Amino acid sequence: MAKENGKVAGTIGLMNKGNGLCILKKFFVYEPYRGKPHNLGQQLYGVFLEFAKLHGFSRI
């Protein structure tokens, strides 16, 4: 979850389905944080991919 001034700006979630499979869930970014200069969606997705790799998921 990403926050600014205590308010949610965007979030992304991962659900473990077992056997190396995970599902991307609850991915949203409020409009003011989409695209430049924030690129919050790209940042959240990057964190999601790093987390999935670190925890051994091979399929999304």
PDBQT receptor file of N, H, CA, C and O in Angstrom, charges set to zero:
ATOM      1  N   MET A   1       0.852  -1.166   0.000  1.00  0.00    +0.000 N 
ATOM      2  CA  MET A   1       0.000   0.000   0.000  1.00  0.00    +0.000 C 
ATOM      3  C   MET A   1       0.900   1.232   0.000  1.00  0.00    +0.000 C 
ATOM      4  O   MET A   1       1.901   1.285   0.713  1.00  0.00    +0.000 OA
ATOM      5  N   ALA A   2       0.528   2.212  -0.806  1.00  0.00    +0.000 N 
ATOM      6  H   ALA A   2      -0.285   2.168  -1.386  1.00  0.00    +0.000 HD
ATOM      7  CA  ALA A   2       1.263   3.469  -0.853  1.00  0.00    +0.000 C 
ATOM      8  C   ALA A   2       0.377   4.569  -0.276  1.00  0.00    +0.000 C 
ATOM      9  O   ALA A   2      -0.804   4.676  -0.604  1.00  0.00    +0.000 OA
ATOM     10  N   LYS A   3       0.975   5.381   0.590  1.00  0.00    +0.000 N 
ATOM     11  H   LYS A   3       1.935   5.294   0.856  1.00  0.00    +0.000 HD
ATOM     12  CA  LYS A   3       0.224   6.472   1.222  1.00  0.00    +0.000 C 
ATOM     13  C   LYS A   3       0.950   7.788   1.018  1.00  0.00    +0.000 C 
ATOM     14  O   LYS A   3       2.169   7.836   0.858  1.00  0.00    +0.000 OA
ATOM     15  N   GLU A   4       0.161   8.855   1.030  1.00  0.00    +0.000 N 
ATOM     16  H   GLU A   4      -0.829   8.816   1.160  1.00  0.00    +0.000 HD
ATOM     17  CA  GLU A   4       0.709  10.199   1.041  1.00  0.00    +0.000 C 
ATOM     18  C   GLU A   4      -0.099  11.012   2.039  1.00  0.00    +0.000 C 
ATOM     19  O   GLU A   4      -1.325  11.078   1.956  1.00  0.00    +0.000 OA
ATOM     20  N   ASN A   5       0.589  11.619   2.965  1.00  0.00    +0.000 N 
ATOM     21  H   ASN A   5       1.585  11.566   3.032  1.00  0.00    +0.000 HD
ATOM     22  CA  ASN A   5      -0.067  12.395   4.027  1.00  0.00    +0.000 C 
ATOM     23  C   ASN A   5      -1.130  11.581   4.766  1.00  0.00    +0.000 C 
ATOM     24  O   ASN A   5      -2.182  12.104   5.133  1.00  0.00    +0.000 OA
ATOM     25  N   GLY A   6      -0.843  10.295   4.978  1.00  0.00    +0.000 N 
ATOM     26  H   GLY A   6       0.011   9.869   4.680  1.00  0.00    +0.000 HD
ATOM     27  CA  GLY A   6      -1.749   9.429   5.718  1.00  0.00    +0.000 C 
ATOM     28  C   GLY A   6      -2.922   8.891   4.927  1.00  0.00    +0.000 C 
ATOM     29  O   GLY A   6      -3.741   8.151   5.472  1.00  0.00    +0.000 OA
ATOM     30  N   LYS A   7      -3.027   9.249   3.639  1.00  0.00    +0.000 N 
ATOM     31  H   LYS A   7      -2.362   9.850   3.196  1.00  0.00    +0.000 HD
ATOM     32  CA  LYS A   7      -4.132   8.776   2.805  1.00  0.00    +0.000 C 
ATOM     33  C   LYS A   7      -3.609   7.797   1.763  1.00  0.00    +0.000 C 
ATOM     34  O   LYS A   7      -2.516   7.973   1.225  1.00  0.00    +0.000 OA
ATOM     35  N   VAL A   8      -4.397   6.766   1.483  1.00  0.00    +0.000 N 
ATOM     36  H   VAL A   8      -5.285   6.622   1.919  1.00  0.00    +0.000 HD
ATOM     37  CA  VAL A   8      -4.007   5.754   0.507  1.00  0.00    +0.000 C 
ATOM     38  C   VAL A   8      -3.966   6.374  -0.886  1.00  0.00    +0.000 C 
ATOM     39  O   VAL A   8      -4.915   7.032  -1.313  1.00  0.00    +0.000 OA
ATOM     40  N   ALA A   9      -2.846   6.156  -1.593  1.00  0.00    +0.000 N 
ATOM     41  H   ALA A   9      -2.075   5.622  -1.246  1.00  0.00    +0.000 HD
ATOM     42  CA  ALA A   9      -2.688   6.637  -2.967  1.00  0.00    +0.000 C 
ATOM     43  C   ALA A   9      -2.818   5.485  -3.950  1.00  0.00    +0.000 C 
ATOM     44  O   ALA A   9      -3.173   5.690  -5.111  1.00  0.00    +0.000 OA
ATOM     45  N   GLY A  10      -2.530   4.267  -3.483  1.00  0.00    +0.000 N 
ATOM     46  H   GLY A  10      -2.242   4.101  -2.540  1.00  0.00    +0.000 HD
ATOM     47  CA  GLY A  10      -2.619   3.082  -4.336  1.00  0.00    +0.000 C 
ATOM     48  C   GLY A  10      -2.306   1.841  -3.538  1.00  0.00    +0.000 C 
ATOM     49  O   GLY A  10      -1.760   1.906  -2.437  1.00  0.00    +0.000 OA
ATOM     50  N   THR A  11      -2.664   0.709  -4.113  1.00  0.00    +0.000 N 
ATOM     51  H   THR A  11      -3.108   0.656  -5.008  1.00  0.00    +0.000 HD
ATOM     52  CA  THR A  11      -2.407  -0.562  -3.431  1.00  0.00    +0.000 C 
ATOM     53  C   THR A  11      -2.305  -1.692  -4.446  1.00  0.00    +0.000 C 
ATOM     54  O   THR A  11      -2.804  -1.591  -5.567  1.00  0.00    +0.000 OA
ATOM     55  N   ILE A  12      -1.655  -2.756  -4.033  1.00  0.00    +0.000 N 
ATOM     56  H   ILE A  12      -1.249  -2.837  -3.123  1.00  0.00    +0.000 HD
ATOM     57  CA  ILE A  12      -1.547  -3.966  -4.837  1.00  0.00    +0.000 C 
ATOM     58  C   ILE A  12      -1.499  -5.135  -3.862  1.00  0.00    +0.000 C 
ATOM     59  O   ILE A  12      -0.948  -5.011  -2.767  1.00  0.00    +0.000 OA
ATOM     60  N   GLY A  13      -2.064  -6.252  -4.248  1.00  0.00    +0.000 N 
ATOM     61  H   GLY A  13      -2.511  -6.353  -5.137  1.00  0.00    +0.000 HD
ATOM     62  CA  GLY A  13      -2.089  -7.403  -3.356  1.00  0.00    +0.000 C 
ATOM     63  C   GLY A  13      -1.722  -8.678  -4.084  1.00  0.00    +0.000 C 
ATOM     64  O   GLY A  13      -1.828  -8.770  -5.307  1.00  0.00    +0.000 OA
ATOM     65  N   LEU A  14      -1.294  -9.645  -3.322  1.00  0.00    +0.000 N 
ATOM     66  H   LEU A  14      -1.207  -9.570  -2.328  1.00  0.00    +0.000 HD
ATOM     67  CA  LEU A  14      -0.896 -10.943  -3.854  1.00  0.00    +0.000 C 
ATOM     68  C   LEU A  14      -1.631 -12.023  -3.081  1.00  0.00    +0.000 C 
ATOM     69  O   LEU A  14      -1.680 -11.995  -1.851  1.00  0.00    +0.000 OA
ATOM     70  N   MET A  15      -2.205 -12.978  -3.810  1.00  0.00    +0.000 N 
ATOM     71  H   MET A  15      -2.165 -13.000  -4.809  1.00  0.00    +0.000 HD
ATOM     72  CA  MET A  15      -2.852 -14.124  -3.183  1.00  0.00    +0.000 C 
ATOM     73  C   MET A  15      -2.072 -15.379  -3.566  1.00  0.00    +0.000 C 
ATOM     74  O   MET A  15      -1.863 -15.651  -4.748  1.00  0.00    +0.000 OA
ATOM     75  N   ASN A  16      -1.649 -16.133  -2.572  1.00  0.00    +0.000 N 
ATOM     76  H   ASN A  16      -1.819 -15.912  -1.612  1.00  0.00    +0.000 HD
ATOM     77  CA  ASN A  16      -0.917 -17.375  -2.780  1.00  0.00    +0.000 C 
ATOM     78  C   ASN A  16      -1.903 -18.491  -3.102  1.00  0.00    +0.000 C 
ATOM     79  O   ASN A  16      -2.785 -18.802  -2.301  1.00  0.00    +0.000 OA
ATOM     80  N   LYS A  17      -1.748 -19.092  -4.284  1.00  0.00    +0.000 N 
ATOM     81  H   LYS A  17      -1.032 -18.840  -4.935  1.00  0.00    +0.000 HD
ATOM     82  CA  LYS A  17      -2.617 -20.204  -4.681  1.00  0.00    +0.000 C 
ATOM     83  C   LYS A  17      -1.891 -21.549  -4.571  1.00  0.00    +0.000 C 
ATOM     84  O   LYS A  17      -2.465 -22.585  -4.905  1.00  0.00    +0.000 OA
ATOM     85  N   GLY A  18      -0.654 -21.546  -4.113  1.00  0.00    +0.000 N 
ATOM     86  H   GLY A  18      -0.187 -20.704  -3.841  1.00  0.00    +0.000 HD
ATOM     87  CA  GLY A  18       0.099 -22.781  -3.928  1.00  0.00    +0.000 C 
ATOM     88  C   GLY A  18       0.818 -23.207  -5.192  1.00  0.00    +0.000 C 
ATOM     89  O   GLY A  18       0.528 -22.713  -6.281  1.00  0.00    +0.000 OA
ATOM     90  N   ASN A  19       1.752 -24.122  -5.043  1.00  0.00    +0.000 N 
ATOM     91  H   ASN A  19       1.988 -24.524  -4.158  1.00  0.00    +0.000 HD
ATOM     92  CA  ASN A  19       2.531 -24.679  -6.153  1.00  0.00    +0.000 C 
ATOM     93  C   ASN A  19       3.193 -23.605  -7.013  1.00  0.00    +0.000 C 
ATOM     94  O   ASN A  19       3.252 -23.737  -8.236  1.00  0.00    +0.000 OA
ATOM     95  N   GLY A  20       3.688 -22.545  -6.382  1.00  0.00    +0.000 N 
ATOM     96  H   GLY A  20       3.640 -22.437  -5.389  1.00  0.00    +0.000 HD
ATOM     97  CA  GLY A  20       4.405 -21.506  -7.109  1.00  0.00    +0.000 C 
ATOM     98  C   GLY A  20       3.518 -20.528  -7.862  1.00  0.00    +0.000 C 
ATOM     99  O   GLY A  20       4.015 -19.696  -8.621  1.00  0.00    +0.000 OA
ATOM    100  N   LEU A  21       2.210 -20.620  -7.659  1.00  0.00    +0.000 N 
ATOM    101  H   LEU A  21       1.806 -21.295  -7.042  1.00  0.00    +0.000 HD
ATOM    102  CA  LEU A  21       1.263 -19.748  -8.355  1.00  0.00    +0.000 C 
ATOM    103  C   LEU A  21       0.732 -18.674  -7.408  1.00  0.00    +0.000 C 
ATOM    104  O   LEU A  21       0.336 -18.968  -6.280  1.00  0.00    +0.000 OA
ATOM    105  N   CYS A  22       0.729 -17.431  -7.878  1.00  0.00    +0.000 N 
ATOM    106  H   CYS A  22       1.050 -17.192  -8.794  1.00  0.00    +0.000 HD
ATOM    107  CA  CYS A  22       0.111 -16.351  -7.113  1.00  0.00    +0.000 C 
ATOM    108  C   CYS A  22      -0.811 -15.559  -8.037  1.00  0.00    +0.000 C 
ATOM    109  O   CYS A  22      -0.671 -15.593  -9.260  1.00  0.00    +0.000 OA
ATOM    110  N   ILE A  23      -1.747 -14.854  -7.432  1.00  0.00    +0.000 N 
ATOM    111  H   ILE A  23      -1.862 -14.827  -6.439  1.00  0.00    +0.000 HD
ATOM    112  CA  ILE A  23      -2.699 -14.043  -8.167  1.00  0.00    +0.000 C 
ATOM    113  C   ILE A  23      -2.519 -12.596  -7.737  1.00  0.00    +0.000 C 
ATOM    114  O   ILE A  23      -2.418 -12.298  -6.547  1.00  0.00    +0.000 OA
ATOM    115  N   LEU A  24      -2.482 -11.703  -8.713  1.00  0.00    +0.000 N 
ATOM    116  H   LEU A  24      -2.565 -11.945  -9.680  1.00  0.00    +0.000 HD
ATOM    117  CA  LEU A  24      -2.426 -10.279  -8.443  1.00  0.00    +0.000 C 
ATOM    118  C   LEU A  24      -3.838  -9.820  -8.096  1.00  0.00    +0.000 C 
ATOM    119  O   LEU A  24      -4.776 -10.032  -8.865  1.00  0.00    +0.000 OA
ATOM    120  N   LYS A  25      -3.981  -9.190  -6.931  1.00  0.00    +0.000 N 
ATOM    121  H   LYS A  25      -3.219  -9.018  -6.307  1.00  0.00    +0.000 HD
ATOM    122  CA  LYS A  25      -5.303  -8.761  -6.469  1.00  0.00    +0.000 C 
ATOM    123  C   LYS A  25      -5.257  -7.308  -6.007  1.00  0.00    +0.000 C 
ATOM    124  O   LYS A  25      -4.218  -6.801  -5.585  1.00  0.00    +0.000 OA
ATOM    125  N   LYS A  26      -6.398  -6.664  -6.098  1.00  0.00    +0.000 N 
ATOM    126  H   LYS A  26      -7.243  -7.076  -6.440  1.00  0.00    +0.000 HD
ATOM    127  CA  LYS A  26      -6.568  -5.320  -5.531  1.00  0.00    +0.000 C 
ATOM    128  C   LYS A  26      -5.516  -4.331  -6.015  1.00  0.00    +0.000 C 
ATOM    129  O   LYS A  26      -4.882  -3.658  -5.202  1.00  0.00    +0.000 OA
ATOM    130  N   PHE A  27      -5.325  -4.235  -7.302  1.00  0.00    +0.000 N 
ATOM    131  H   PHE A  27      -5.840  -4.781  -7.963  1.00  0.00    +0.000 HD
ATOM    132  CA  PHE A  27      -4.351  -3.316  -7.865  1.00  0.00    +0.000 C 
ATOM    133  C   PHE A  27      -5.084  -2.059  -8.318  1.00  0.00    +0.000 C 
ATOM    134  O   PHE A  27      -5.829  -2.081  -9.298  1.00  0.00    +0.000 OA
ATOM    135  N   PHE A  28      -4.863  -0.962  -7.594  1.00  0.00    +0.000 N 
ATOM    136  H   PHE A  28      -4.258  -0.944  -6.799  1.00  0.00    +0.000 HD
ATOM    137  CA  PHE A  28      -5.446   0.308  -8.023  1.00  0.00    +0.000 C 
ATOM    138  C   PHE A  28      -4.559   1.458  -7.592  1.00  0.00    +0.000 C 
ATOM    139  O   PHE A  28      -3.831   1.380  -6.603  1.00  0.00    +0.000 OA
ATOM    140  N   VAL A  29      -4.645   2.524  -8.364  1.00  0.00    +0.000 N 
ATOM    141  H   VAL A  29      -5.237   2.587  -9.167  1.00  0.00    +0.000 HD
ATOM    142  CA  VAL A  29      -3.920   3.757  -8.078  1.00  0.00    +0.000 C 
ATOM    143  C   VAL A  29      -4.894   4.900  -8.330  1.00  0.00    +0.000 C 
ATOM    144  O   VAL A  29      -5.503   4.987  -9.396  1.00  0.00    +0.000 OA
ATOM    145  N   TYR A  30      -5.034   5.772  -7.341  1.00  0.00    +0.000 N 
ATOM    146  H   TYR A  30      -4.539   5.701  -6.475  1.00  0.00    +0.000 HD
ATOM    147  CA  TYR A  30      -5.897   6.925  -7.534  1.00  0.00    +0.000 C 
ATOM    148  C   TYR A  30      -5.330   7.811  -8.637  1.00  0.00    +0.000 C 
ATOM    149  O   TYR A  30      -4.115   7.960  -8.771  1.00  0.00    +0.000 OA
ATOM    150  N   GLU A  31      -6.222   8.388  -9.417  1.00  0.00    +0.000 N 
ATOM    151  H   GLU A  31      -7.209   8.267  -9.308  1.00  0.00    +0.000 HD
ATOM    152  CA  GLU A  31      -5.860   9.107 -10.642  1.00  0.00    +0.000 C 
ATOM    153  C   GLU A  31      -4.737  10.133 -10.483  1.00  0.00    +0.000 C 
ATOM    154  O   GLU A  31      -3.870  10.197 -11.354  1.00  0.00    +0.000 OA
ATOM    155  N   PRO A  32      -4.705  10.933  -9.426  1.00  0.00    +0.000 N 
ATOM    156  CA  PRO A  32      -3.617  11.927  -9.325  1.00  0.00    +0.000 C 
ATOM    157  C   PRO A  32      -2.208  11.317  -9.265  1.00  0.00    +0.000 C 
ATOM    158  O   PRO A  32      -1.219  12.019  -9.479  1.00  0.00    +0.000 OA
ATOM    159  N   TYR A  33      -2.119  10.019  -8.976  1.00  0.00    +0.000 N 
ATOM    160  H   TYR A  33      -2.923   9.449  -8.802  1.00  0.00    +0.000 HD
ATOM    161  CA  TYR A  33      -0.817   9.363  -8.821  1.00  0.00    +0.000 C 
ATOM    162  C   TYR A  33      -0.456   8.486 -10.015  1.00  0.00    +0.000 C 
ATOM    163  O   TYR A  33       0.585   7.829 -10.011  1.00  0.00    +0.000 OA
ATOM    164  N   ARG A  34      -1.309   8.474 -11.033  1.00  0.00    +0.000 N 
ATOM    165  H   ARG A  34      -2.154   9.007 -11.036  1.00  0.00    +0.000 HD
ATOM    166  CA  ARG A  34      -1.038   7.699 -12.247  1.00  0.00    +0.000 C 
ATOM    167  C   ARG A  34      -0.124   8.496 -13.172  1.00  0.00    +0.000 C 
ATOM    168  O   ARG A  34      -0.214   9.722 -13.237  1.00  0.00    +0.000 OA
ATOM    169  N   GLY A  35       0.738   7.809 -13.872  1.00  0.00    +0.000 N 
ATOM    170  H   GLY A  35       0.811   6.813 -13.819  1.00  0.00    +0.000 HD
ATOM    171  CA  GLY A  35       1.619   8.479 -14.833  1.00  0.00    +0.000 C 
ATOM    172  C   GLY A  35       2.612   9.414 -14.161  1.00  0.00    +0.000 C 
ATOM    173  O   GLY A  35       2.853   9.350 -12.955  1.00  0.00    +0.000 OA
ATOM    174  N   LYS A  36       3.174  10.279 -14.982  1.00  0.00    +0.000 N 
ATOM    175  H   LYS A  36       2.978  10.331 -15.962  1.00  0.00    +0.000 HD
ATOM    176  CA  LYS A  36       4.190  11.212 -14.477  1.00  0.00    +0.000 C 
ATOM    177  C   LYS A  36       3.539  12.264 -13.600  1.00  0.00    +0.000 C 
ATOM    178  O   LYS A  36       2.404  12.653 -13.874  1.00  0.00    +0.000 OA
ATOM    179  N   PRO A  37       4.192  12.735 -12.578  1.00  0.00    +0.000 N 
ATOM    180  CA  PRO A  37       5.563  12.423 -12.178  1.00  0.00    +0.000 C 
ATOM    181  C   PRO A  37       5.669  11.252 -11.211  1.00  0.00    +0.000 C 
ATOM    182  O   PRO A  37       6.780  10.820 -10.906  1.00  0.00    +0.000 OA
ATOM    183  N   HIS A  38       4.550  10.724 -10.718  1.00  0.00    +0.000 N 
ATOM    184  H   HIS A  38       3.647  11.075 -10.966  1.00  0.00    +0.000 HD
ATOM    185  CA  HIS A  38       4.592   9.694  -9.679  1.00  0.00    +0.000 C 
ATOM    186  C   HIS A  38       4.875   8.286 -10.207  1.00  0.00    +0.000 C 
ATOM    187  O   HIS A  38       5.680   7.555  -9.631  1.00  0.00    +0.000 OA
ATOM    188  N   ASN A  39       4.210   7.908 -11.306  1.00  0.00    +0.000 N 
ATOM    189  H   ASN A  39       3.556   8.503 -11.774  1.00  0.00    +0.000 HD
ATOM    190  CA  ASN A  39       4.345   6.552 -11.848  1.00  0.00    +0.000 C 
ATOM    191  C   ASN A  39       4.128   5.497 -10.767  1.00  0.00    +0.000 C 
ATOM    192  O   ASN A  39       4.836   4.492 -10.710  1.00  0.00    +0.000 OA
ATOM    193  N   LEU A  40       3.145   5.741  -9.919  1.00  0.00    +0.000 N 
ATOM    194  H   LEU A  40       2.569   6.557  -9.965  1.00  0.00    +0.000 HD
ATOM    195  CA  LEU A  40       2.933   4.864  -8.771  1.00  0.00    +0.000 C 
ATOM    196  C   LEU A  40       2.551   3.449  -9.183  1.00  0.00    +0.000 C 
ATOM    197  O   LEU A  40       2.967   2.489  -8.533  1.00  0.00    +0.000 OA
ATOM    198  N   GLY A  41       1.785   3.302 -10.227  1.00  0.00    +0.000 N 
ATOM    199  H   GLY A  41       1.448   4.082 -10.755  1.00  0.00    +0.000 HD
ATOM    200  CA  GLY A  41       1.408   1.962 -10.688  1.00  0.00    +0.000 C 
ATOM    201  C   GLY A  41       2.623   1.124 -11.049  1.00  0.00    +0.000 C 
ATOM    202  O   GLY A  41       2.707  -0.047 -10.681  1.00  0.00    +0.000 OA
ATOM    203  N   GLN A  42       3.565   1.723 -11.771  1.00  0.00    +0.000 N 
ATOM    204  H   GLN A  42       3.497   2.675 -12.071  1.00  0.00    +0.000 HD
ATOM    205  CA  GLN A  42       4.797   1.020 -12.131  1.00  0.00    +0.000 C 
ATOM    206  C   GLN A  42       5.592   0.646 -10.888  1.00  0.00    +0.000 C 
ATOM    207  O   GLN A  42       6.141  -0.452 -10.797  1.00  0.00    +0.000 OA
ATOM    208  N   GLN A  43       5.648   1.561  -9.939  1.00  0.00    +0.000 N 
ATOM    209  H   GLN A  43       5.202   2.453 -10.013  1.00  0.00    +0.000 HD
ATOM    210  CA  GLN A  43       6.393   1.291  -8.712  1.00  0.00    +0.000 C 
ATOM    211  C   GLN A  43       5.767   0.145  -7.919  1.00  0.00    +0.000 C 
ATOM    212  O   GLN A  43       6.471  -0.750  -7.450  1.00  0.00    +0.000 OA
ATOM    213  N   LEU A  44       4.447   0.176  -7.774  1.00  0.00    +0.000 N 
ATOM    214  H   LEU A  44       3.876   0.902  -8.155  1.00  0.00    +0.000 HD
ATOM    215  CA  LEU A  44       3.766  -0.886  -7.029  1.00  0.00    +0.000 C 
ATOM    216  C   LEU A  44       3.932  -2.234  -7.717  1.00  0.00    +0.000 C 
ATOM    217  O   LEU A  44       4.166  -3.248  -7.059  1.00  0.00    +0.000 OA
ATOM    218  N   TYR A  45       3.811  -2.243  -9.047  1.00  0.00    +0.000 N 
ATOM    219  H   TYR A  45       3.621  -1.420  -9.581  1.00  0.00    +0.000 HD
ATOM    220  CA  TYR A  45       3.953  -3.504  -9.780  1.00  0.00    +0.000 C 
ATOM    221  C   TYR A  45       5.386  -4.043  -9.647  1.00  0.00    +0.000 C 
ATOM    222  O   TYR A  45       5.587  -5.253  -9.539  1.00  0.00    +0.000 OA
ATOM    223  N   GLY A  46       6.369  -3.150  -9.655  1.00  0.00    +0.000 N 
ATOM    224  H   GLY A  46       6.205  -2.167  -9.743  1.00  0.00    +0.000 HD
ATOM    225  CA  GLY A  46       7.757  -3.566  -9.460  1.00  0.00    +0.000 C 
ATOM    226  C   GLY A  46       7.965  -4.210  -8.098  1.00  0.00    +0.000 C 
ATOM    227  O   GLY A  46       8.644  -5.231  -7.986  1.00  0.00    +0.000 OA
ATOM    228  N   VAL A  47       7.386  -3.619  -7.072  1.00  0.00    +0.000 N 
ATOM    229  H   VAL A  47       6.835  -2.790  -7.164  1.00  0.00    +0.000 HD
ATOM    230  CA  VAL A  47       7.474  -4.187  -5.721  1.00  0.00    +0.000 C 
ATOM    231  C   VAL A  47       6.780  -5.553  -5.687  1.00  0.00    +0.000 C 
ATOM    232  O   VAL A  47       7.282  -6.496  -5.076  1.00  0.00    +0.000 OA
ATOM    233  N   PHE A  48       5.632  -5.647  -6.343  1.00  0.00    +0.000 N 
ATOM    234  H   PHE A  48       5.224  -4.880  -6.839  1.00  0.00    +0.000 HD
ATOM    235  CA  PHE A  48       4.901  -6.912  -6.425  1.00  0.00    +0.000 C 
ATOM    236  C   PHE A  48       5.777  -7.995  -7.049  1.00  0.00    +0.000 C 
ATOM    237  O   PHE A  48       5.882  -9.093  -6.504  1.00  0.00    +0.000 OA
ATOM    238  N   LEU A  49       6.408  -7.697  -8.187  1.00  0.00    +0.000 N 
ATOM    239  H   LEU A  49       6.323  -6.804  -8.630  1.00  0.00    +0.000 HD
ATOM    240  CA  LEU A  49       7.246  -8.688  -8.867  1.00  0.00    +0.000 C 
ATOM    241  C   LEU A  49       8.447  -9.096  -8.013  1.00  0.00    +0.000 C 
ATOM    242  O   LEU A  49       8.796 -10.275  -7.959  1.00  0.00    +0.000 OA
ATOM    243  N   GLU A  50       9.079  -8.131  -7.349  1.00  0.00    +0.000 N 
ATOM    244  H   GLU A  50       8.795  -7.173  -7.393  1.00  0.00    +0.000 HD
ATOM    245  CA  GLU A  50      10.212  -8.438  -6.469  1.00  0.00    +0.000 C 
ATOM    246  C   GLU A  50       9.770  -9.348  -5.322  1.00  0.00    +0.000 C 
ATOM    247  O   GLU A  50      10.459 -10.313  -4.990  1.00  0.00    +0.000 OA
ATOM    248  N   PHE A  51       8.626  -9.039  -4.720  1.00  0.00    +0.000 N 
ATOM    249  H   PHE A  51       8.066  -8.255  -4.990  1.00  0.00    +0.000 HD
ATOM    250  CA  PHE A  51       8.103  -9.845  -3.619  1.00  0.00    +0.000 C 
ATOM    251  C   PHE A  51       7.814 -11.272  -4.096  1.00  0.00    +0.000 C 
ATOM    252  O   PHE A  51       8.171 -12.241  -3.427  1.00  0.00    +0.000 OA
ATOM    253  N   ALA A  52       7.166 -11.389  -5.256  1.00  0.00    +0.000 N 
ATOM    254  H   ALA A  52       6.875 -10.601  -5.799  1.00  0.00    +0.000 HD
ATOM    255  CA  ALA A  52       6.828 -12.708  -5.790  1.00  0.00    +0.000 C 
ATOM    256  C   ALA A  52       8.085 -13.528  -6.050  1.00  0.00    +0.000 C 
ATOM    257  O   ALA A  52       8.140 -14.709  -5.708  1.00  0.00    +0.000 OA
ATOM    258  N   LYS A  53       9.085 -12.911  -6.650  1.00  0.00    +0.000 N 
ATOM    259  H   LYS A  53       9.040 -11.951  -6.928  1.00  0.00    +0.000 HD
ATOM    260  CA  LYS A  53      10.337 -13.612  -6.929  1.00  0.00    +0.000 C 
ATOM    261  C   LYS A  53      11.033 -14.029  -5.641  1.00  0.00    +0.000 C 
ATOM    262  O   LYS A  53      11.484 -15.168  -5.515  1.00  0.00    +0.000 OA
ATOM    263  N   LEU A  54      11.119 -13.108  -4.687  1.00  0.00    +0.000 N 
ATOM    264  H   LEU A  54      10.753 -12.183  -4.790  1.00  0.00    +0.000 HD
ATOM    265  CA  LEU A  54      11.780 -13.367  -3.412  1.00  0.00    +0.000 C 
ATOM    266  C   LEU A  54      11.133 -14.533  -2.670  1.00  0.00    +0.000 C 
ATOM    267  O   LEU A  54      11.817 -15.291  -1.982  1.00  0.00    +0.000 OA
ATOM    268  N   HIS A  55       9.803 -14.678  -2.811  1.00  0.00    +0.000 N 
ATOM    269  H   HIS A  55       9.247 -14.063  -3.370  1.00  0.00    +0.000 HD
ATOM    270  CA  HIS A  55       9.077 -15.720  -2.101  1.00  0.00    +0.000 C 
ATOM    271  C   HIS A  55       8.827 -16.970  -2.934  1.00  0.00    +0.000 C 
ATOM    272  O   HIS A  55       8.010 -17.810  -2.558  1.00  0.00    +0.000 OA
ATOM    273  N   GLY A  56       9.523 -17.102  -4.063  1.00  0.00    +0.000 N 
ATOM    274  H   GLY A  56      10.188 -16.420  -4.369  1.00  0.00    +0.000 HD
ATOM    275  CA  GLY A  56       9.535 -18.336  -4.831  1.00  0.00    +0.000 C 
ATOM    276  C   GLY A  56       8.362 -18.566  -5.761  1.00  0.00    +0.000 C 
ATOM    277  O   GLY A  56       8.150 -19.695  -6.204  1.00  0.00    +0.000 OA
ATOM    278  N   PHE A  57       7.597 -17.542  -6.071  1.00  0.00    +0.000 N 
ATOM    279  H   PHE A  57       7.769 -16.625  -5.711  1.00  0.00    +0.000 HD
ATOM    280  CA  PHE A  57       6.494 -17.718  -7.016  1.00  0.00    +0.000 C 
ATOM    281  C   PHE A  57       7.068 -17.737  -8.442  1.00  0.00    +0.000 C 
ATOM    282  O   PHE A  57       7.920 -16.920  -8.792  1.00  0.00    +0.000 OA
ATOM    283  N   SER A  58       6.593 -18.669  -9.239  1.00  0.00    +0.000 N 
ATOM    284  H   SER A  58       5.901 -19.332  -8.955  1.00  0.00    +0.000 HD
ATOM    285  CA  SER A  58       7.086 -18.779 -10.609  1.00  0.00    +0.000 C 
ATOM    286  C   SER A  58       6.008 -18.442 -11.641  1.00  0.00    +0.000 C 
ATOM    287  O   SER A  58       6.301 -18.264 -12.824  1.00  0.00    +0.000 OA
ATOM    288  N   ARG A  59       4.754 -18.356 -11.176  1.00  0.00    +0.000 N 
ATOM    289  H   ARG A  59       4.516 -18.500 -10.216  1.00  0.00    +0.000 HD
ATOM    290  CA  ARG A  59       3.650 -18.031 -12.090  1.00  0.00    +0.000 C 
ATOM    291  C   ARG A  59       2.733 -17.016 -11.419  1.00  0.00    +0.000 C 
ATOM    292  O   ARG A  59       2.433 -17.100 -10.228  1.00  0.00    +0.000 OA
ATOM    293  N   ILE A  60       2.302 -16.059 -12.225  1.00  0.00    +0.000 N 
ATOM    294  H   ILE A  60       2.545 -15.990 -13.192  1.00  0.00    +0.000 HD
ATOM    295  CA  ILE A  60       1.370 -15.038 -11.734  1.00  0.00    +0.000 C 
ATOM    296  C   ILE A  60       0.096 -15.154 -12.543  1.00  0.00    +0.000 C 
ATOM    297  O   ILE A  60      -0.849 -14.398 -12.319  1.00  0.00    +0.000 OA
TER     298      ILE A  60
